[in-house]
Amino acid sequence: MFINNFEKRQFHVNKYSSFMLLTLLFTLVSCAPFTKEKYIEDLRTFVSETKESYVNYSDKDWAKADEQFNQLTVEQYNKIKQNLTDEDKVTIGKLKGVYVALKLKKGAKTLMDQAKDIFNQAQGAIEEVLDTTQTKSK
């Protein structure tokens, strides 16, 4: 009986130790320093994901993307900007440019779609006016 209780306590201690070790490891990993390499990779991933799906973005999606872009390019950028080389700044500038170009491209497509709708509506209105005036003149 004594040995059985001892084994149960040892198992409990090992289980507790494993949990504490995992918690400590997670804490250390999550507190890892934020590096310029991590920043550039995060920005690259964000821009890549945006590029893959921006054509399907709703206004709500763009608002969320803009918020994330702002966090990356202002808040997080300020944390690492002292450590950036000129090459890093060029890379970051290119990534920012891709994001802005995607927004402009989507905006231009939306504008073109709206212009096409207005043209079609105007064409329909003109045809109706012509039909009405031709009918009255007969």
N, C-alpha and C positions, 0 to 999 in steps of 0.2 A: 504494500500500500504506500509506503514511504517513497519507493522508487517510482511508482506510478504518478504520484503528486509531483515529484521532482521533474519527471519528464514533461508533465503538463506545463509546469512553470517555465521550464527551459524553452518549450515550444512557444509559449506566450512571449517570453523575452525575445526570442529570435524573430518572431512575427513583429513585435513592437520595434525592434532594432532595424529590421528591414524597412518598415514604414518610415522611421525617422531618417534612415539613410537616403531613401528616395526623396523625402521632403527636403532634406538638406541639399541634395544634388539638384533638384528642381530650382530651389532658391538660388543656388550659385549660378546656374545656367541663365536664369531669368535676370540676374543682376550683372551679367557680363557687360563689359563696357561697350558703348555704342561707337562703332568705328566708322570711318569714312567709307571703307569697303562695304560694310553692311548697309550704309545709307545709299550708296550708289546701286547696290544690288536691289534694295527695296524699291528705289525709284525706277530702275530698269524693269522690274517685275510688274509694277503698277502700270507703267506705260505699255508694256507688252500685253497685259490683260485688257487694258482699255482698247488698244488697237484691234484685238481679236473680236471685240463685241460692241464697239461704239455705234455701229449702224443700227443696232436694236435698242439703244438707250432711250429711255423716256426722259422727260424733264426731271423726274425724281431721281433717276439714275445719274443724270448729269450733275445734279445738285450734290449727290453723295460723292461722286468722283471729284468734283471741284473742291469739296471739303477735304478729301483725302490728299488731293494735289497741294492744296494750301498748307496742310499739316506737314507734308513732305518738303515742300519748297521754301517754307518760311520757318516753322517751328523746329523741325529736325535739322534743317540746313544750318540754322544758327548755332546748333550744338557742335558742328564739325567744320564750319567754314575756315577756321584758323589752321586746320590741318590739311587743307586741300592744295594740291599742286595745280599748276596751270593746265596740265593735261586733264586732271579731275574736273576742273571747272568747264573745260571744253566738252567733256563727256556729259556732264550735268546739263549744260546749255543745250546740247543736242537733244537730250531726252525731254527737256522742257519744251523745246521747239516742236517735237513730234506730238506732244500732248496738245499744244495750242493749235497745230495744224489739223489734228483730228477734230477739234471743236469747230474750227472754221469750216472744214469740209462738211461736217454734219449740218452746221448752220446754213451753208450754201445750198445743200441738198434740200433742206427744209424750206428755204426761201424759194428755190426753184419749183418745188412742189406746190407751194402756195401761189406762186405766179401762174403756174399752169392751171390751177383750179380757178383763179380769177379770170384768166383768158377764156376758159371753157364756159364759165358762167356768163361772161360778157358776150361771147359768140352766141350762146343760146338766147340771151336777151335781144341781141340785134336781129337774129332770125325771127323772133316773135314779133318784134316791132315791124319788120319788113312784111311779114305775113299779114299782120293786122292792117297796115296801111294799104297793102295791095288789095285786101278783101274789101276795104271801105271804098277804094277808088273804082271798083267794078260796079 
